[in-house]
Amino acid sequence: MEIWNAQELLSAFAAGRRDFSGADLHGIQLRNAHLTRINLSKADLRAANLSGAYLFEADLHGANLTRAHLGIAHNLTVDPNLDDVDEELTCTTLVKANLDGAILVETQMFNVNLKDARLRYADLSGAHLREAYLVGADLTGANLSHADLTGAHITDDTFKDAVITDAILDHMVIHHRF
């Protein structure tokens, strides 16, 4: 497993490298980084700070994002009052990713694929999960209060043991398990 620090990764990315699959990025600080179409599949991103990062069409399939921070940041803290929120994880693949305990407050996750992802005790409060694919996702203890799940794809047990107070649950597509 290749070990990278933030400066090395950003330099390699600027030089055209997009594939960082399987990389050891534990604790990396990539706040506000623009990483369009980066491949971080199966990367170790435990406790990484990706707040405000632009990860459009990124591949995080199977990545370990335990305790990672992917929410909007302002002065090193999450600011739920931001008016102009950048797209962060739009069209991103997070299939089977481990996001246990991740901070995803106010994160833009339009059309994100979270099939079979682990989001146990993750903070998704105020997250924008329109048309997200959550089939098979484990949201045990997750906080989805005030999240927008309009058009999300779920199973009938997706929100079992999750907090969905004041969440927007319009036009969801329910997939039945057979």
ZABAVO-311705 format. One record per residue (C-alpha): residue in one letter; residue number from 1; x negated, y negated, z negated. Coordinates in pm, 1 decimal. Example, Ala and Ser with C-alpha at 12.3 -4.5 7.8 and 13.67 -1.06 7.14 Angstrom:
REM residues 2
<pt><resn>A</resn><resi>1</resi><xx>-1230.0</xx><yy>450.0</yy><zz>-780.0</zz></pt>
<pt><resn>S</resn><resi>2</resi><xx>-1367.0</xx><yy>106.0</yy><zz>-714.0</zz></pt>
This chain:
REM residues 178
<pt><resn>M</resn><resi>1</resi><xx>0.0</xx><yy>0.0</yy><zz>0.0</zz></pt>
<pt><resn>E</resn><resi>2</resi><xx>-147.5</xx><yy>-329.5</yy><zz>113.9</zz></pt>
<pt><resn>I</resn><resi>3</resi><xx>-160.9</xx><yy>-600.1</yy><zz>-157.4</zz></pt>
<pt><resn>W</resn><resi>4</resi><xx>-90.4</xx><yy>-958.5</yy><zz>-46.1</zz></pt>
<pt><resn>N</resn><resi>5</resi><xx>-85.9</xx><yy>-1293.3</yy><zz>-222.9</zz></pt>
<pt><resn>A</resn><resi>6</resi><xx>134.6</xx><yy>-1579.4</yy><zz>-102.9</zz></pt>
<pt><resn>Q</resn><resi>7</resi><xx>-139.9</xx><yy>-1770.3</yy><zz>81.8</zz></pt>
<pt><resn>E</resn><resi>8</resi><xx>-254.1</xx><yy>-1460.2</yy><zz>271.9</zz></pt>
<pt><resn>L</resn><resi>9</resi><xx>100.3</xx><yy>-1363.0</yy><zz>368.2</zz></pt>
<pt><resn>L</resn><resi>10</resi><xx>195.1</xx><yy>-1711.8</yy><zz>483.4</zz></pt>
<pt><resn>S</resn><resi>11</resi><xx>-126.9</xx><yy>-1744.2</yy><zz>687.4</zz></pt>
<pt><resn>A</resn><resi>12</resi><xx>-71.2</xx><yy>-1405.4</yy><zz>853.1</zz></pt>
<pt><resn>F</resn><resi>13</resi><xx>293.1</xx><yy>-1494.9</yy><zz>920.4</zz></pt>
<pt><resn>A</resn><resi>14</resi><xx>193.7</xx><yy>-1830.1</yy><zz>1075.1</zz></pt>
<pt><resn>A</resn><resi>15</resi><xx>-53.2</xx><yy>-1640.8</yy><zz>1296.0</zz></pt>
<pt><resn>G</resn><resi>16</resi><xx>232.1</xx><yy>-1427.0</yy><zz>1429.2</zz></pt>
<pt><resn>R</resn><resi>17</resi><xx>239.6</xx><yy>-1121.6</yy><zz>1204.9</zz></pt>
<pt><resn>R</resn><resi>18</resi><xx>595.2</xx><yy>-1019.0</yy><zz>1113.0</zz></pt>
<pt><resn>D</resn><resi>19</resi><xx>550.6</xx><yy>-664.8</yy><zz>977.1</zz></pt>
<pt><resn>F</resn><resi>20</resi><xx>475.9</xx><yy>-648.2</yy><zz>605.6</zz></pt>
<pt><resn>S</resn><resi>21</resi><xx>664.7</xx><yy>-323.5</yy><zz>549.7</zz></pt>
<pt><resn>G</resn><resi>22</resi><xx>552.6</xx><yy>-130.7</yy><zz>243.1</zz></pt>
<pt><resn>A</resn><resi>23</resi><xx>338.7</xx><yy>-421.8</yy><zz>119.4</zz></pt>
<pt><resn>D</resn><resi>24</resi><xx>271.5</xx><yy>-480.4</yy><zz>-249.3</zz></pt>
<pt><resn>L</resn><resi>25</resi><xx>417.0</xx><yy>-828.2</yy><zz>-308.6</zz></pt>
<pt><resn>H</resn><resi>26</resi><xx>493.6</xx><yy>-781.8</yy><zz>-678.0</zz></pt>
<pt><resn>G</resn><resi>27</resi><xx>547.3</xx><yy>-1123.8</yy><zz>-838.4</zz></pt>
<pt><resn>I</resn><resi>28</resi><xx>468.5</xx><yy>-1316.8</yy><zz>-519.1</zz></pt>
<pt><resn>Q</resn><resi>29</resi><xx>573.6</xx><yy>-1684.3</yy><zz>-512.2</zz></pt>
<pt><resn>L</resn><resi>30</resi><xx>735.2</xx><yy>-1770.9</yy><zz>-176.3</zz></pt>
<pt><resn>R</resn><resi>31</resi><xx>971.4</xx><yy>-2052.5</yy><zz>-275.5</zz></pt>
<pt><resn>N</resn><resi>32</resi><xx>1120.0</xx><yy>-2233.4</yy><zz>25.7</zz></pt>
<pt><resn>A</resn><resi>33</resi><xx>914.1</xx><yy>-2028.0</yy><zz>273.0</zz></pt>
<pt><resn>H</resn><resi>34</resi><xx>1048.6</xx><yy>-1994.6</yy><zz>629.1</zz></pt>
<pt><resn>L</resn><resi>35</resi><xx>1017.8</xx><yy>-1623.7</yy><zz>710.1</zz></pt>
<pt><resn>T</resn><resi>36</resi><xx>1256.6</xx><yy>-1567.4</yy><zz>1000.1</zz></pt>
<pt><resn>R</resn><resi>37</resi><xx>1264.4</xx><yy>-1204.7</yy><zz>1123.9</zz></pt>
<pt><resn>I</resn><resi>38</resi><xx>1004.8</xx><yy>-1086.1</yy><zz>872.7</zz></pt>
<pt><resn>N</resn><resi>39</resi><xx>990.4</xx><yy>-712.0</yy><zz>807.1</zz></pt>
<pt><resn>L</resn><resi>40</resi><xx>967.6</xx><yy>-647.3</yy><zz>433.2</zz></pt>
<pt><resn>S</resn><resi>41</resi><xx>1120.8</xx><yy>-301.2</yy><zz>445.2</zz></pt>
<pt><resn>K</resn><resi>42</resi><xx>1009.2</xx><yy>-81.4</yy><zz>155.1</zz></pt>
<pt><resn>A</resn><resi>43</resi><xx>799.8</xx><yy>-369.6</yy><zz>16.9</zz></pt>
<pt><resn>D</resn><resi>44</resi><xx>745.5</xx><yy>-407.8</yy><zz>-357.4</zz></pt>
<pt><resn>L</resn><resi>45</resi><xx>901.5</xx><yy>-746.6</yy><zz>-432.2</zz></pt>
<pt><resn>R</resn><resi>46</resi><xx>963.8</xx><yy>-690.2</yy><zz>-802.9</zz></pt>
<pt><resn>A</resn><resi>47</resi><xx>982.7</xx><yy>-1022.6</yy><zz>-989.5</zz></pt>
<pt><resn>A</resn><resi>48</resi><xx>910.0</xx><yy>-1213.7</yy><zz>-666.5</zz></pt>
<pt><resn>N</resn><resi>49</resi><xx>1028.6</xx><yy>-1572.4</yy><zz>-634.2</zz></pt>
<pt><resn>L</resn><resi>50</resi><xx>1194.6</xx><yy>-1617.3</yy><zz>-294.7</zz></pt>
<pt><resn>S</resn><resi>51</resi><xx>1425.1</xx><yy>-1896.5</yy><zz>-407.8</zz></pt>
<pt><resn>G</resn><resi>52</resi><xx>1517.5</xx><yy>-2123.7</yy><zz>-123.4</zz></pt>
<pt><resn>A</resn><resi>53</resi><xx>1335.0</xx><yy>-1899.4</yy><zz>126.9</zz></pt>
<pt><resn>Y</resn><resi>54</resi><xx>1479.6</xx><yy>-1880.6</yy><zz>476.6</zz></pt>
<pt><resn>L</resn><resi>55</resi><xx>1501.3</xx><yy>-1508.5</yy><zz>558.7</zz></pt>
<pt><resn>F</resn><resi>56</resi><xx>1725.0</xx><yy>-1513.6</yy><zz>866.5</zz></pt>
<pt><resn>E</resn><resi>57</resi><xx>1737.7</xx><yy>-1165.4</yy><zz>1025.0</zz></pt>
<pt><resn>A</resn><resi>58</resi><xx>1480.1</xx><yy>-1035.6</yy><zz>776.6</zz></pt>
<pt><resn>D</resn><resi>59</resi><xx>1453.6</xx><yy>-661.1</yy><zz>720.0</zz></pt>
<pt><resn>L</resn><resi>60</resi><xx>1441.0</xx><yy>-574.3</yy><zz>350.9</zz></pt>
<pt><resn>H</resn><resi>61</resi><xx>1563.6</xx><yy>-217.5</yy><zz>399.0</zz></pt>
<pt><resn>G</resn><resi>62</resi><xx>1459.5</xx><yy>-13.1</yy><zz>96.5</zz></pt>
<pt><resn>A</resn><resi>63</resi><xx>1268.6</xx><yy>-301.7</yy><zz>-62.4</zz></pt>
<pt><resn>N</resn><resi>64</resi><xx>1236.2</xx><yy>-316.0</yy><zz>-439.6</zz></pt>
<pt><resn>L</resn><resi>65</resi><xx>1367.2</xx><yy>-657.3</yy><zz>-545.5</zz></pt>
<pt><resn>T</resn><resi>66</resi><xx>1416.5</xx><yy>-575.2</yy><zz>-914.1</zz></pt>
<pt><resn>R</resn><resi>67</resi><xx>1430.7</xx><yy>-901.0</yy><zz>-1112.8</zz></pt>
<pt><resn>A</resn><resi>68</resi><xx>1348.6</xx><yy>-1099.5</yy><zz>-796.9</zz></pt>
<pt><resn>H</resn><resi>69</resi><xx>1475.1</xx><yy>-1455.1</yy><zz>-765.3</zz></pt>
<pt><resn>L</resn><resi>70</resi><xx>1650.0</xx><yy>-1520.8</yy><zz>-435.2</zz></pt>
<pt><resn>G</resn><resi>71</resi><xx>1886.5</xx><yy>-1798.6</yy><zz>-541.1</zz></pt>
<pt><resn>I</resn><resi>72</resi><xx>1875.5</xx><yy>-2167.8</yy><zz>-461.2</zz></pt>
<pt><resn>A</resn><resi>73</resi><xx>1612.3</xx><yy>-2340.3</yy><zz>-671.1</zz></pt>
<pt><resn>H</resn><resi>74</resi><xx>1578.3</xx><yy>-2702.2</yy><zz>-767.4</zz></pt>
<pt><resn>N</resn><resi>75</resi><xx>1294.2</xx><yy>-2811.0</yy><zz>-994.0</zz></pt>
<pt><resn>L</resn><resi>76</resi><xx>1218.7</xx><yy>-2444.2</yy><zz>-1070.9</zz></pt>
<pt><resn>T</resn><resi>77</resi><xx>1570.7</xx><yy>-2378.5</yy><zz>-1198.2</zz></pt>
<pt><resn>V</resn><resi>78</resi><xx>1887.8</xx><yy>-2261.2</yy><zz>-1030.2</zz></pt>
<pt><resn>D</resn><resi>79</resi><xx>2107.7</xx><yy>-2557.7</yy><zz>-943.5</zz></pt>
<pt><resn>P</resn><resi>80</resi><xx>2471.0</xx><yy>-2457.8</yy><zz>-885.9</zz></pt>
<pt><resn>N</resn><resi>81</resi><xx>2559.2</xx><yy>-2815.1</yy><zz>-782.7</zz></pt>
<pt><resn>L</resn><resi>82</resi><xx>2360.9</xx><yy>-2836.2</yy><zz>-459.5</zz></pt>
<pt><resn>D</resn><resi>83</resi><xx>2569.3</xx><yy>-2977.7</yy><zz>-176.7</zz></pt>
<pt><resn>D</resn><resi>84</resi><xx>2353.9</xx><yy>-2873.2</yy><zz>119.9</zz></pt>
<pt><resn>V</resn><resi>85</resi><xx>2271.1</xx><yy>-2506.2</yy><zz>86.5</zz></pt>
<pt><resn>D</resn><resi>86</resi><xx>2039.0</xx><yy>-2347.0</yy><zz>342.2</zz></pt>
<pt><resn>E</resn><resi>87</resi><xx>2120.5</xx><yy>-2010.3</yy><zz>492.5</zz></pt>
<pt><resn>E</resn><resi>88</resi><xx>1893.6</xx><yy>-1773.2</yy><zz>307.9</zz></pt>
<pt><resn>L</resn><resi>89</resi><xx>1982.2</xx><yy>-1412.7</yy><zz>378.1</zz></pt>
<pt><resn>T</resn><resi>90</resi><xx>2214.7</xx><yy>-1449.8</yy><zz>676.4</zz></pt>
<pt><resn>C</resn><resi>91</resi><xx>2219.2</xx><yy>-1135.0</yy><zz>893.8</zz></pt>
<pt><resn>T</resn><resi>92</resi><xx>1959.4</xx><yy>-975.6</yy><zz>665.8</zz></pt>
<pt><resn>T</resn><resi>93</resi><xx>1928.8</xx><yy>-599.2</yy><zz>624.6</zz></pt>
<pt><resn>L</resn><resi>94</resi><xx>1915.3</xx><yy>-493.4</yy><zz>260.8</zz></pt>
<pt><resn>V</resn><resi>95</resi><xx>2026.4</xx><yy>-132.3</yy><zz>311.4</zz></pt>
<pt><resn>K</resn><resi>96</resi><xx>1925.4</xx><yy>77.2</yy><zz>8.1</zz></pt>
<pt><resn>A</resn><resi>97</resi><xx>1734.2</xx><yy>-218.3</yy><zz>-138.8</zz></pt>
<pt><resn>N</resn><resi>98</resi><xx>1690.0</xx><yy>-226.2</yy><zz>-515.0</zz></pt>
<pt><resn>L</resn><resi>99</resi><xx>1815.8</xx><yy>-564.1</yy><zz>-636.3</zz></pt>
<pt><resn>D</resn><resi>100</resi><xx>1878.1</xx><yy>-459.8</yy><zz>-997.0</zz></pt>
<pt><resn>G</resn><resi>101</resi><xx>1878.5</xx><yy>-771.3</yy><zz>-1215.3</zz></pt>
<pt><resn>A</resn><resi>102</resi><xx>1803.1</xx><yy>-997.8</yy><zz>-918.9</zz></pt>
<pt><resn>I</resn><resi>103</resi><xx>1899.6</xx><yy>-1364.4</yy><zz>-943.2</zz></pt>
<pt><resn>L</resn><resi>104</resi><xx>2109.5</xx><yy>-1445.4</yy><zz>-635.9</zz></pt>
<pt><resn>V</resn><resi>105</resi><xx>2299.9</xx><yy>-1747.9</yy><zz>-768.7</zz></pt>
<pt><resn>E</resn><resi>106</resi><xx>2451.4</xx><yy>-1955.7</yy><zz>-484.7</zz></pt>
<pt><resn>T</resn><resi>107</resi><xx>2260.9</xx><yy>-1746.8</yy><zz>-228.7</zz></pt>
<pt><resn>Q</resn><resi>108</resi><xx>2383.2</xx><yy>-1757.0</yy><zz>130.1</zz></pt>
<pt><resn>M</resn><resi>109</resi><xx>2436.4</xx><yy>-1395.8</yy><zz>233.2</zz></pt>
<pt><resn>F</resn><resi>110</resi><xx>2667.7</xx><yy>-1423.9</yy><zz>535.8</zz></pt>
<pt><resn>N</resn><resi>111</resi><xx>2698.4</xx><yy>-1096.7</yy><zz>727.8</zz></pt>
<pt><resn>V</resn><resi>112</resi><xx>2427.5</xx><yy>-931.9</yy><zz>514.5</zz></pt>
<pt><resn>N</resn><resi>113</resi><xx>2405.5</xx><yy>-551.3</yy><zz>513.7</zz></pt>
<pt><resn>L</resn><resi>114</resi><xx>2393.3</xx><yy>-423.0</yy><zz>154.4</zz></pt>
<pt><resn>K</resn><resi>115</resi><xx>2497.3</xx><yy>-64.6</yy><zz>233.0</zz></pt>
<pt><resn>D</resn><resi>116</resi><xx>2398.6</xx><yy>165.1</yy><zz>-54.5</zz></pt>
<pt><resn>A</resn><resi>117</resi><xx>2200.6</xx><yy>-117.7</yy><zz>-220.9</zz></pt>
<pt><resn>R</resn><resi>118</resi><xx>2152.2</xx><yy>-130.2</yy><zz>-598.3</zz></pt>
<pt><resn>L</resn><resi>119</resi><xx>2269.8</xx><yy>-458.6</yy><zz>-748.5</zz></pt>
<pt><resn>R</resn><resi>120</resi><xx>2310.8</xx><yy>-345.8</yy><zz>-1108.8</zz></pt>
<pt><resn>Y</resn><resi>121</resi><xx>2334.4</xx><yy>-646.7</yy><zz>-1341.2</zz></pt>
<pt><resn>A</resn><resi>122</resi><xx>2239.7</xx><yy>-885.0</yy><zz>-1057.6</zz></pt>
<pt><resn>D</resn><resi>123</resi><xx>2360.9</xx><yy>-1244.6</yy><zz>-1087.2</zz></pt>
<pt><resn>L</resn><resi>124</resi><xx>2554.1</xx><yy>-1321.2</yy><zz>-767.7</zz></pt>
<pt><resn>S</resn><resi>125</resi><xx>2761.0</xx><yy>-1599.7</yy><zz>-920.7</zz></pt>
<pt><resn>G</resn><resi>126</resi><xx>2868.8</xx><yy>-1845.4</yy><zz>-654.2</zz></pt>
<pt><resn>A</resn><resi>127</resi><xx>2700.7</xx><yy>-1638.9</yy><zz>-379.7</zz></pt>
<pt><resn>H</resn><resi>128</resi><xx>2837.4</xx><yy>-1666.0</yy><zz>-27.8</zz></pt>
<pt><resn>L</resn><resi>129</resi><xx>2895.0</xx><yy>-1305.1</yy><zz>78.5</zz></pt>
<pt><resn>R</resn><resi>130</resi><xx>3130.3</xx><yy>-1362.8</yy><zz>371.1</zz></pt>
<pt><resn>E</resn><resi>131</resi><xx>3153.3</xx><yy>-1052.6</yy><zz>590.9</zz></pt>
<pt><resn>A</resn><resi>132</resi><xx>2890.4</xx><yy>-876.6</yy><zz>377.3</zz></pt>
<pt><resn>Y</resn><resi>133</resi><xx>2875.2</xx><yy>-498.8</yy><zz>413.5</zz></pt>
<pt><resn>L</resn><resi>134</resi><xx>2892.1</xx><yy>-365.2</yy><zz>56.4</zz></pt>
<pt><resn>V</resn><resi>135</resi><xx>2998.8</xx><yy>-5.9</yy><zz>125.2</zz></pt>
<pt><resn>G</resn><resi>136</resi><xx>2819.4</xx><yy>220.6</yy><zz>-122.0</zz></pt>
<pt><resn>A</resn><resi>137</resi><xx>2661.4</xx><yy>-71.9</yy><zz>-309.4</zz></pt>
<pt><resn>D</resn><resi>138</resi><xx>2621.6</xx><yy>-25.8</yy><zz>-686.4</zz></pt>
<pt><resn>L</resn><resi>139</resi><xx>2741.3</xx><yy>-347.2</yy><zz>-852.7</zz></pt>
<pt><resn>T</resn><resi>140</resi><xx>2759.3</xx><yy>-212.4</yy><zz>-1209.1</zz></pt>
<pt><resn>G</resn><resi>141</resi><xx>2746.4</xx><yy>-510.4</yy><zz>-1445.8</zz></pt>
<pt><resn>A</resn><resi>142</resi><xx>2687.3</xx><yy>-755.8</yy><zz>-1159.6</zz></pt>
<pt><resn>N</resn><resi>143</resi><xx>2817.6</xx><yy>-1110.7</yy><zz>-1196.1</zz></pt>
<pt><resn>L</resn><resi>144</resi><xx>3021.5</xx><yy>-1209.0</yy><zz>-887.4</zz></pt>
<pt><resn>S</resn><resi>145</resi><xx>3213.2</xx><yy>-1491.0</yy><zz>-1053.8</zz></pt>
<pt><resn>H</resn><resi>146</resi><xx>3299.2</xx><yy>-1768.0</yy><zz>-807.6</zz></pt>
<pt><resn>A</resn><resi>147</resi><xx>3142.1</xx><yy>-1566.7</yy><zz>-521.4</zz></pt>
<pt><resn>D</resn><resi>148</resi><xx>3298.8</xx><yy>-1590.2</yy><zz>-175.6</zz></pt>
<pt><resn>L</resn><resi>149</resi><xx>3359.1</xx><yy>-1237.1</yy><zz>-46.8</zz></pt>
<pt><resn>T</resn><resi>150</resi><xx>3591.0</xx><yy>-1332.5</yy><zz>239.9</zz></pt>
<pt><resn>G</resn><resi>151</resi><xx>3591.9</xx><yy>-1056.1</yy><zz>499.5</zz></pt>
<pt><resn>A</resn><resi>152</resi><xx>3350.1</xx><yy>-837.0</yy><zz>304.2</zz></pt>
<pt><resn>H</resn><resi>153</resi><xx>3347.7</xx><yy>-463.1</yy><zz>372.7</zz></pt>
<pt><resn>I</resn><resi>154</resi><xx>3395.7</xx><yy>-266.1</yy><zz>51.3</zz></pt>
<pt><resn>T</resn><resi>155</resi><xx>3521.7</xx><yy>64.7</yy><zz>-83.6</zz></pt>
<pt><resn>D</resn><resi>156</resi><xx>3802.7</xx><yy>77.8</yy><zz>-335.2</zz></pt>
<pt><resn>D</resn><resi>157</resi><xx>3551.9</xx><yy>116.6</yy><zz>-622.3</zz></pt>
<pt><resn>T</resn><resi>158</resi><xx>3294.6</xx><yy>-146.7</yy><zz>-514.8</zz></pt>
<pt><resn>F</resn><resi>159</resi><xx>3378.6</xx><yy>-388.4</yy><zz>-794.9</zz></pt>
<pt><resn>K</resn><resi>160</resi><xx>3413.6</xx><yy>-127.3</yy><zz>-1070.0</zz></pt>
<pt><resn>D</resn><resi>161</resi><xx>3233.7</xx><yy>-265.4</yy><zz>-1376.5</zz></pt>
<pt><resn>A</resn><resi>162</resi><xx>3148.1</xx><yy>-595.8</yy><zz>-1200.9</zz></pt>
<pt><resn>V</resn><resi>163</resi><xx>3259.0</xx><yy>-944.2</yy><zz>-1307.7</zz></pt>
<pt><resn>I</resn><resi>164</resi><xx>3471.5</xx><yy>-1099.5</yy><zz>-1030.1</zz></pt>
<pt><resn>T</resn><resi>165</resi><xx>3629.2</xx><yy>-1390.6</yy><zz>-1219.3</zz></pt>
<pt><resn>D</resn><resi>166</resi><xx>3749.2</xx><yy>-1658.3</yy><zz>-973.5</zz></pt>
<pt><resn>A</resn><resi>167</resi><xx>3584.0</xx><yy>-1478.0</yy><zz>-678.5</zz></pt>
<pt><resn>I</resn><resi>168</resi><xx>3736.8</xx><yy>-1531.7</yy><zz>-333.2</zz></pt>
<pt><resn>L</resn><resi>169</resi><xx>3852.6</xx><yy>-1189.7</yy><zz>-213.4</zz></pt>
<pt><resn>D</resn><resi>170</resi><xx>4042.2</xx><yy>-1280.7</yy><zz>104.8</zz></pt>
<pt><resn>H</resn><resi>171</resi><xx>4064.3</xx><yy>-1061.0</yy><zz>414.6</zz></pt>
<pt><resn>M</resn><resi>172</resi><xx>3835.0</xx><yy>-788.8</yy><zz>280.9</zz></pt>
<pt><resn>V</resn><resi>173</resi><xx>3802.1</xx><yy>-466.2</yy><zz>478.8</zz></pt>
<pt><resn>I</resn><resi>174</resi><xx>3844.5</xx><yy>-161.6</yy><zz>255.2</zz></pt>
<pt><resn>H</resn><resi>175</resi><xx>3670.8</xx><yy>158.7</yy><zz>363.9</zz></pt>
<pt><resn>H</resn><resi>176</resi><xx>3812.2</xx><yy>473.6</yy><zz>205.5</zz></pt>
<pt><resn>R</resn><resi>177</resi><xx>3580.3</xx><yy>752.2</yy><zz>98.0</zz></pt>
<pt><resn>F</resn><resi>178</resi><xx>3678.7</xx><yy>1097.1</yy><zz>211.5</zz></pt>
